[in-house]
Amino acid sequence: MPKPAKRKHDWKHATLGIHGDGRMKHAHFAVSTPIVQTSNYYFENTSDVYEFMKAKQEGRTIREHEYGRYGNPTQQECERKLPAVEGAERALLFSTGMSAVILTLMTYMQPKSHIIFTSDCYRQTRDFATNMLSRFGVEVSLVDPTAVAIEKAIRPDTHVIFTESPTNPYLRVLDLPAIVKVAKRHQALTIIDATLATPYNIKPLDMGIDIVIHSATKYFGGHNDLLAGVTLGKHDLLNDLYRMQRMIGAMPGPFTCFLLERGLKTFGLRMKQHNSSGLAVARMLESHPKIEKVWYPALASHPDHAIAKKQMKGFGSVITFLVKGGDRETRKFIDSLELFLITPSLGGSESLVTQVSMMSFFDYPEEYRLNIGIVDNLVRIALGLEDVEDLITDLEQALDRI
């Protein structure tokens, strides 16, 4: 694939989500990106096939597409706009956030090597790290989400440092420049899942992180109606991952890409609302007498507040907190909510709520849950785009019932 041109404009998120780095011509002069619903692309004759294969062998491009697993015009439009939004050179789309995480790790890990994960990672990422990587001869260390803990865990065979910021569910915010310094000293590749921040709120690549991953299901799509993941970074660095993508084929279909590209057009506007609502609700919850503790990076009570203020433009719409009481009170509170749907995920137009121990860690032994801080009265909410006054009223009336 050709390298992208250098950025021409200093446009903001709302403009980049709509146009990328510049206007592109679409089939039939369509304003919206067409859905190219095809599995393969034909050649006019055998001479065309020969010229295409010869050009590909020589590293030239004379046409974009040959087979659906290798790319699609609707997908390509998303992969053009996402780097502009992130400030990256290149983006590769996958069918889910987890497929982006796993295939990225499988591409860059090495046999008989060591990978460091921060302990507050997404549950499925942690499960892959602890239960699957050993099958490939890879050793794993889970450490606290700090640069000091990461450096203490580094070994001569440490090849990759994988983290999240903010983390899930406690929204820990890592000192990314400090982690980059550690990684460079030890020649380790840095990979971050920045789904909960989005590039609207933080730009890890600008701080020296090598690769950024997002579950595009969340804020990029923005409407709880698609599944997708994206990995972003420098063009040449992602060449090996591109070959893995072509081989495995875990990419979203054209209609999913259409929905994702449509979501990008309102990304900047939605993030303003998410940030504003998140801060207002977090402040209300922290002052409420029936709430024991709140985790939200904008609050001075958060352990990483100083780092978050320095690195982040805004703090998103995910808030984690403890309801005063136990399992009974927590379930009563959740069941009394009228606007919040009981389901995992985040970043969409509808507000969501989950009792973390039940929804995400039900199949884990109680001792394990308690050791990682997953107690019965831990709740995570992901605010949607409803009027924030209505959301606050709903939360208050549900808390009044316990």
WOJOUR-V763886 format. One record per helix or strand of 3 or more residues. SS is the DSSP state (alpha for helix, beta for strand). FROM is the first residue (numbers start at 1). TO is the last residue. If there is no record, write none. Layout:
SS,FROM,TO / SS,FROM,TO
This chain:
alpha,13,19 / alpha,27,29 / alpha,46,57 / alpha,68,70 / alpha,73,86 / beta,90,94 / alpha,97,108 / beta,114,118 / alpha,123,136 / beta,139,143 / alpha,147,153 / beta,158,164 / alpha,176,185 / beta,189,193 / alpha,198,201 / alpha,204,207 / beta,211,215 / beta,229,233 / alpha,239,248 / alpha,254,264 / alpha,267,287 / beta,291,295 / alpha,305,311 / beta,318,323 / alpha,327,336 / beta,352,355 / alpha,356,359 / alpha,366,371 / beta,378,382 / alpha,388,400
